Amino acid sequence: MSWLSKVFELNPAGLNWPRGVLFLDIALVPLIVFWAIGHEQYLVSALFGLVFTWLNDPGGSYGYRASHIAVFAVTGAGVTALGFGIGGEAWGWLVLAAFAVTLVAGLSVAFGVRRFVAALFLNIWFIAALGQAFSLHHSARITTYTWAQVLAWAGGAALWIVMTFAGWLIRGRKDHPPMVAEIPGDTSRRKLTRPLIIFAVIRALVMAGTVALAFGLDLSHGFWMPIAAIIAMKPSLEQTTLVAAQRLVGTLIGAGAAGLLLLLPANEHGPKLFAVEHGLEVVALVVLMHAVAAHTLNYALYSAAITMGVLILVDLPQPSDYASEGYRVLWTLSGVGIALLGMLLAGMLAKHTAKAPAQSA
């Protein structure tokens, strides 16, 4: 009970409802747009483009903000093109791409913590894009185009740029603080030590391994495994054991809740299926709103909400039944377990490399 109380300990000062409501306000824009034009298969790309661009807004003068946001948006468009471009290809390409993207994201810490966090956002989006592309590729009733997915991402990012410009004018052209104060603003370069490189390589190997299992074995709903792994894994060596436990527990809770909700469209057809799927998209946005508002309230609850919202949005095109629910739970547990093993291995190697210089000295 003592361990559970620590994992779910609340920090009331960390609840930020205005930020959560702002997220919901901006996320409703692409939702309504894609409902109106009847192409909901592009909604996930637009939402991730909008939300991750918003989270990565560094604040400061408008010129500084716009230039950094634009670079992030262009990079995200490239990641989107890669994810959806190879989503239906042979699984070997998916494994190679997952390894490369995760490794680059891990090594980006050399360019500052701020850029490292931005790279992690894109890393998570790339894994989600692979899952979305694979899901849509195997859906007989939905057609998708890579160029349209890239355009949707760019449109979401551009929407935030427009909103920042409007806000800048309304505030009298004054500088704006960072949108998410909890994200470090440090852009000073760091030396890539051996432990950091080892940890980045292990994270990349874990993601490559889960992608290989999910897509190489053509597992039903297998992409839940790499998504669970990327969310559950610690992004850096500096995170504590408590935070790692919160990520693991939160991922399991969120995936379980998402799986139960995805049972709702089972055996539904026609207008009722249409209504249920649209209702679940709204539920996903509300859940993500709570995640944004409760980012520092409790990290386990935050991880649960993020996992739940992402998996609902990514897996909606897939048919659902009790067998599918079983597969989702199994692959989630597998992904979290592999992530845990990867973190333990990284920790052991970090301690070993730290002891080696001391012993030689």
ABEGO torsion letter per residue (X at the ends): XAAAAAAABBBAAABBAAAAAAAAAAAAAAAAAAAAAGBAAAAAAAAAAAAAAAAABAEEBAAAAAAAAAAAAAAAAAAAAAAAAAAABBAAAAAAAAAAAAAAAAAAAAAEAAAAAAAAAAAAAAAAAAAAAAAAAABAABBBBAAAAAAAAAAAAAAAAAAAAAAAAAAGGBBBBBABAABBABABBBBBBAAAAAAAAAAAAAAAAAAAAAAAAGBBGAAAAAAAAAAABBABAABBAAAAAAAAAAAAAAAAAAAAAAAAABGBBEAAAAAAAAAAAAAAAAAAAAAAAAAAABAAAAAAAAAAAAAAAAAAABBBBAAAAAAAAAAAAAAAAAAAAAAAAAAAAAAAAAAAAAAAX
